[in-house]
Amino acid sequence: MDWDDLRFALAVTRTGSLTGAAQALGVDHTTVGRRIERLERALNTKLFDRMKTGYTPTAAGERLLGTAEAVEAAVLAGEAEIAGENAAVTGSVRIGAPDGFGTYFLAPRMNALCDAHPNLTVELVATARLFSLSKREADVSIALSLPTQGRVVGRKLIDYRLGLYASRTYLERHGAPRGVDELAGHRLIGYIDELLYAPELDYLHLVCPGAAPRFRSANLIAQFQAVVSGMGIAVLPAFIAHGAPNLEPVLVDEISLKRSFYLLIHADNQGLARIRATTRFIQAEVQRNRALFDPFAAS
C-alpha cells in the first residue's frame, strides 16, 4: 500500500465525491479515481460504494478512515514540531464562522491579517451552519458552544449581547411596544424553527412565548436587512444592530440576552504556524473591540 493514497481516500470520505476530493487536493478527478482503485487493489477490498448521490464508505472504508486520520495527525504534528515557533506563516487557512460574526466582524478586519502575513491565504466561510473540524471543513471555527466530543481544542472567545431592535420607520408607523406583553401584537422577525442549526439561536420564543413571526429566515443578515427596511422587530446581536443607521433598541430595560462565541481548532493543528497566527489575530481583534459586543455595558 502506498501511504500517500490514504489522503485521497480521506478526501473522498470527507467530500463524498471524486470531484469534491479533487478540488480539495488540487488534482484532477481522474487522478483521485485511479488512486482509490489502486488502494482498493492493494488492500484487496472495496472501500466505497459508488452511488448516484456520491461515494459512501463501506465497512472496510470506515475502518480505514481511522488509520488515514491517524496518519494525517502524525504528519501535521511532525510539521509543527519540525517547523517550530519560528516557522513562516504560509499556506491556506479556512475560517468557519456564523454569518453575522463572519460578515460584520471578521471580514472587515481580515486585511490586517493578510498584511501581517503576505504568504497566508485566508478563506472565510461565513454561513449559518456547524463546521466539522474532523472532516476538515474548516481549520478554525467560531461556534456558539463547545463540542462534547472529538479531538477539538476550544476556548471562549467572548460573550455578546442581543436585544430587540426596530427601525425608526417601523416605530413611527406602528409605535413602540410598551412592554413584553405587547410584542405579540407587532410584526416579528425570526428564524425558521426547523432550520435552526444551534439551540442557542432559539431565543425569540424566550422573549415572546408563542411568537409567530411574520417573516422568517435561516440567515441572520437577511433578518437584519428586514429590520432595516422597516418590516418589523427582531432579536439581533448588538455588535451588528447597535449604532446602525435608522435602528433603535426596543424594551432595553426588559429584554437583554447573552450568548457566547467559542474559538475551536482541531487538536492536530494547534502547533501549525498559520493556525496559531490566525487564532491569535482573531482573539486580539475581539479583545480590542470588546465594547462592540456589549455596548450597553460599555456606555
C-alpha positions in Angstrom: 0.0 0.0 0.0 1.2 3.5 -0.9 0.7 5.6 2.2 0.1 8.7 0.1 -3.1 7.0 -1.3 -4.6 7.4 2.2 -5.1 11.1 1.8 -7.1 10.5 -1.4 -9.4 8.1 0.5 -9.7 10.6 3.3 -10.7 13.4 0.9 -13.3 11.2 -0.8 -14.8 10.3 2.6 -15.0 13.9 3.7 -16.4 15.3 0.4 -18.4 12.4 -0.7 -17.3 12.6 -4.4 -14.3 12.3 -6.6 -14.9 15.9 -7.8 -15.0 17.3 -4.3 -11.9 15.4 -3.3 -10.1 16.6 -6.5 -10.9 20.2 -5.6 -9.7 19.8 -2.0 -6.5 18.2 -3.1 -5.8 20.4 -6.2 -5.7 17.5 -8.7 -7.9 16.1 -11.5 -10.8 13.9 -10.5 -9.4 11.1 -12.7 -6.3 11.1 -10.5 -8.4 10.6 -7.4 -10.3 7.7 -9.1 -7.0 6.0 -10.0 -5.6 6.4 -6.5 -8.8 4.9 -4.9 -8.7 2.0 -7.3 -5.0 1.4 -6.6 -5.7 1.5 -2.9 -8.5 -1.0 -3.2 -6.4 -3.4 -5.2 -3.6 -3.1 -2.6 -5.9 -3.9 0.2 -8.0 -6.4 -1.8 -11.2 -4.9 -0.6 -13.9 -2.4 -1.7 -13.6 0.9 0.2 -16.5 2.9 -1.3 -20.0 2.2 -2.7 -20.4 4.2 -5.8 -23.9 5.7 -5.8 -25.7 8.4 -7.8 -25.6 10.6 -4.7 -21.9 10.1 -4.3 -19.3 7.9 -2.7 -20.2 6.2 0.6 -17.6 4.3 2.6 -18.1 0.6 3.1 -17.4 -1.0 6.4 -13.8 -1.5 5.4 -13.7 2.1 4.3 -14.9 3.3 7.7 -12.2 1.2 9.4 -9.6 2.6 7.0 -10.7 6.1 7.9 -9.3 5.8 11.4 -5.9 4.8 10.0 -6.0 7.6 7.5 -6.8 10.2 10.2 -4.0 8.9 12.4 -1.5 9.2 9.5 -2.8 12.8 8.8 -2.5 13.7 12.5 1.1 12.4 12.6 2.1 14.4 9.5 0.6 17.6 10.9 2.3 17.0 14.3 5.6 16.4 12.6 5.2 19.6 10.5 4.5 21.6 13.6 7.4 20.0 15.6 10.0 20.4 12.9 9.0 23.9 11.9 8.9 25.1 15.5 7.9 28.6 16.7 9.9 30.4 14.1 8.1 28.8 11.1 7.0 31.2 8.4 3.2 31.8 8.3 2.4 30.3 4.8 -0.3 28.3 3.2 -4.0 28.5 3.5 -6.3 28.7 6.5 -10.1 28.4 6.3 -12.2 30.1 9.0 -15.8 28.9 9.5 -17.9 31.4 11.3 -21.6 32.3 11.9 -23.0 34.5 9.2 -23.3 37.6 11.4 -19.9 37.4 13.1 -18.1 36.4 10.0 -19.6 39.1 7.8 -19.9 42.0 10.1 -16.9 41.5 12.4 -14.3 39.3 10.8 -14.5 40.2 7.1 -13.7 43.9 7.6 -10.7 43.0 9.6 -9.1 40.3 7.5 -7.0 42.9 5.7 -4.8 43.3 8.7 -4.1 39.6 9.0 -3.2 39.4 5.3 -0.9 42.4 5.5 0.9 40.9 8.5 1.4 37.6 6.7 1.8 38.1 2.9 2.2 34.4 2.2 -1.0 33.4 4.0 -4.2 32.8 2.1 -7.4 33.3 4.1 -10.7 31.6 3.3 -13.7 32.9 5.3 -16.9 30.7 5.2 -19.5 33.0 6.9 -22.7 31.0 6.9 -25.4 29.7 9.3 -24.2 26.2 9.9 -21.9 24.0 12.1 -18.4 23.2 10.8 -16.8 19.8 11.2 -13.2 20.2 12.1 -12.6 16.4 11.9 -13.8 16.5 8.3 -11.5 19.5 7.7 -14.5 21.7 6.7 -12.6 24.5 8.5 -9.2 24.9 10.1 -10.6 27.4 12.6 -14.2 27.5 13.7 -16.3 30.1 15.6 -19.1 28.3 17.4 -21.9 29.1 19.8 -20.9 26.2 22.2 -18.1 23.9 23.0 -18.3 20.4 21.4 -18.9 17.5 23.6 -16.8 15.0 21.6 -14.0 14.9 19.1 -10.3 16.0 19.3 -11.1 19.7 19.4 -9.3 22.4 21.4 -11.7 25.2 22.3 -11.9 28.3 24.4 -14.4 31.1 25.0 -13.8 34.0 22.7 -16.3 36.5 24.2 -19.8 36.9 25.5 -22.1 39.1 23.4 -25.5 40.8 24.0 -28.6 40.6 22.0 -31.8 42.7 22.2 -34.9 43.7 20.3 -34.4 46.2 17.5 -36.7 48.0 15.1 -36.3 50.8 12.5 -37.4 54.3 13.2 -39.7 54.0 10.2 -41.4 51.0 11.8 -41.8 52.6 15.2 -43.2 55.8 13.6 -45.8 53.8 11.8 -46.7 51.2 14.5 -45.5 52.7 17.7 -43.1 51.0 20.2 -44.3 48.2 22.4 -44.6 49.4 26.0 -44.0 46.0 27.5 -43.3 42.4 26.6 -47.0 41.6 26.7 -47.5 43.9 23.6 -44.9 42.2 21.5 -47.3 39.6 20.1 -49.3 42.4 18.5 -46.3 43.6 16.5 -44.8 42.2 13.3 -42.0 40.0 14.5 -39.0 38.7 12.6 -37.1 35.5 13.5 -35.5 32.2 12.4 -37.2 29.3 10.6 -37.6 26.9 13.5 -36.8 23.6 11.7 -33.7 25.2 10.1 -32.1 26.3 13.4 -28.6 24.9 13.3 -27.9 25.6 17.0 -30.3 25.7 20.0 -28.6 28.9 21.2 -30.4 30.7 18.4 -33.9 29.8 19.6 -34.3 33.0 21.6 -37.4 34.7 20.1 -39.6 32.2 21.9 -37.8 33.1 25.2 -38.6 36.8 24.6 -42.2 36.2 23.4 -43.6 32.8 24.2 -45.8 31.6 21.4 -44.4 34.1 18.9 -45.5 33.7 15.3 -43.0 35.7 13.2 -44.5 37.2 10.0 -41.0 37.0 8.4 -38.6 34.2 9.0 -35.1 33.5 7.6 -32.4 31.0 8.4 -29.9 33.8 7.7 -29.2 36.5 10.3 -28.1 39.0 7.8 -31.5 38.7 6.0 -33.3 39.3 9.3 -31.1 42.3 9.9 -31.9 43.7 6.5 -35.6 43.1 7.0 -35.5 45.1 10.2 -33.6 47.9 8.5 -36.3 48.0 5.8 -39.0 48.7 8.4 -40.6 45.2 8.2 -40.7 44.6 11.9 -39.0 43.8 15.2 -36.3 41.2 15.7 -33.8 39.9 18.3 -30.4 40.9 16.9 -26.8 40.8 18.2 -25.8 44.3 19.5 -22.5 44.1 17.6 -24.5 44.2 14.4 -27.5 46.3 15.2 -26.4 48.8 17.8 -25.5 52.1 16.2 -26.8 51.0 12.8 -28.4 53.9 11.0 -32.2 54.1 11.5 -32.3 51.3 14.1 -33.5 51.7 17.6 -33.3 49.3 20.6 -36.7 48.2 21.9 -37.6 47.4 25.5 -33.9 47.7 26.6 -34.8 47.5 30.3 -36.8 44.4 29.9 -35.1 42.3 27.2 -31.4 41.5 27.3 -30.0 38.2 26.2 -26.4 36.9 26.4 -24.7 34.3 24.2 -21.1 33.3 23.7 -18.7 32.7 20.8 -16.1 30.0 21.1 -12.9 29.6 19.1 -12.3 26.0 18.0 -9.4 24.2 16.3 -8.6 20.6 15.7 -6.1 19.3 18.2 -3.8 18.1 15.4 -3.5 21.6 14.0 -2.7 23.6 17.2 1.0 23.6 16.6 0.9 24.9 13.0 2.2 28.4 12.5 -0.7 29.5 10.2 -3.3 28.3 12.7 -1.5 30.0 15.6 -1.2 33.3 13.7 -4.9 33.2 12.7 -6.3 32.3 16.2 -4.1 34.9 17.9 -5.2 37.5 15.4 -8.9 36.8 16.0 -8.5 36.8 19.8 -6.7 40.1 19.7 -9.2 41.7 17.4 -12.1 40.6 19.6 -10.4 41.8 22.8 -9.6 45.1 21.1 -13.2 45.6 20.2 -14.9 44.2 23.3 -17.2 47.3 23.6 -18.9 46.3 20.3 -20.2 43.1 21.9 -21.9 44.7 24.9 -22.4 48.4 24.1 -24.8 48.9 26.9 -22.3 47.8 29.5 -19.6 50.0 27.8 -21.8 53.0 28.0 
